[in-house]
Amino acid sequence: MRALAVPLFAMSLAGCAATHLYSGLPPGDPPHGYEARWHSSFFFGTTEASGPYDLDRLCPSGWSEIHLAPDFFTSAAELATLFLYTPARLTIVCARPIELDKPLPPLDPRHTHEGRP
């Protein structure tokens, strides 16, 4: 029982940190292949192996949200490598394209605000 308790305790500590970034733009859809994508890093996440990501290319209208969080499988990989390899799941959400209203037609100077000539 004790032999199982130590790995379970270590795995429970591994899944505690998540990062969520918000730009303030309205959320749209994630780019293809960037929802729950495997993101690699080393030494407790201090050394990146997957990035950087070209957000201008992935999200031409800008980015809205970025989520980086461990799950069961990434935590198992951390534990198996004694936390030397620390992957996480990455989701990038692009901003929804801004839709502008049609411009109003120009006012005819021959008419007043009441519509009479």
N, C-alpha and C positions, 0 to 999 in steps of 0.2 A: 504493500500500500504506500509506504514512504517513497519507494522508487518512482511511483506514478505521481505523487504529490508535487515533487520538485519541478518536473517538466510542465505540469498543469499550471502551477503558480507562475513560472517564467512566461508561459504563453499568455496568461491573463495580463501580465504587465506589458506585453508587447502590443496589445491592441488598444492602448489607452489614448494615443495621440492621433488627432485628426486636424487637418488644416482646411479652412474654408475661406476663400477670398471672394469678395463681391465688388464689382466695379460701380454699381449703381444704375447700370443700363438695364432695360427690361430683358428678361431671359427669353431666349428662343430655343433652338435645337442644338444638340451637340454635333460637332463635325463627325463624319463617318470614321469609325474606329477609335474615337476618343471618349467613349462612355465605359467606365470601369476598366480602363486600359491598365495593363501591368506597368508600373513605373519602378525602375531599378535604382537603388542607391546602396551605399556601403557605410559601415561603422555608425549604426543607429541613425541613418539618414543624413549624416553630415557631409557625405561625398556623393554628388550626383553622378549617375551613370546613364540616364535616359535623356536628359534635357540637353540644351534648352529647346523649347517648343516655339515654332514660328507662329505666334498668335495672329499676326497680320495676314498670313497666308491662310491659316485655318479658319479665321473669323473675319472676313472683310468688313463687316459692320461693327466690329469690336467684340470684345468678350464681356460676358455678364458674370459668370461664376466659374470658379476653379475649386474642385474638391479633391483632396488627397487624404486617403484614409486606409488603414489596414483592414483586412478581412481574415477569415479563418485560414485560407490557403497562404496568404502572404505572411501571416503570423507563424504558420508551420514552417515556412522556408526560413524565417528569421531564427527560429529555435533550432532547426536542423543545422544551421551554419554558425551557431552560437552568436548570433546577432552581428556577424561580420557582413552578411548580405541582408539588407533590410528593404525589401520591396513593399509597395503599397498600391492601392487602386487609385487611378487618376481619372477624373471626369472633367472635361472642359465644356462649358455651355456658352455658345455664342450669343451675342446680343440680337434681339429681334430687330430686323430692319425698320427704320423709322419711316412711317407713311405720313406724308404731308397732305393736307387738304388742298383741293384745287384752288388756285388763286381766283379771287372775285374778278368779274369783268370790270374794266375801267368805268368810272362814273361819267355819264353824259352831262357836260356842263349846261346843257339847255334845260335840264330838268332840276327841279328843287328836290328837297328831301321827301316831299309828299308825293312826288311823281307827276305833278302838273307842270305844263310849260309856262 
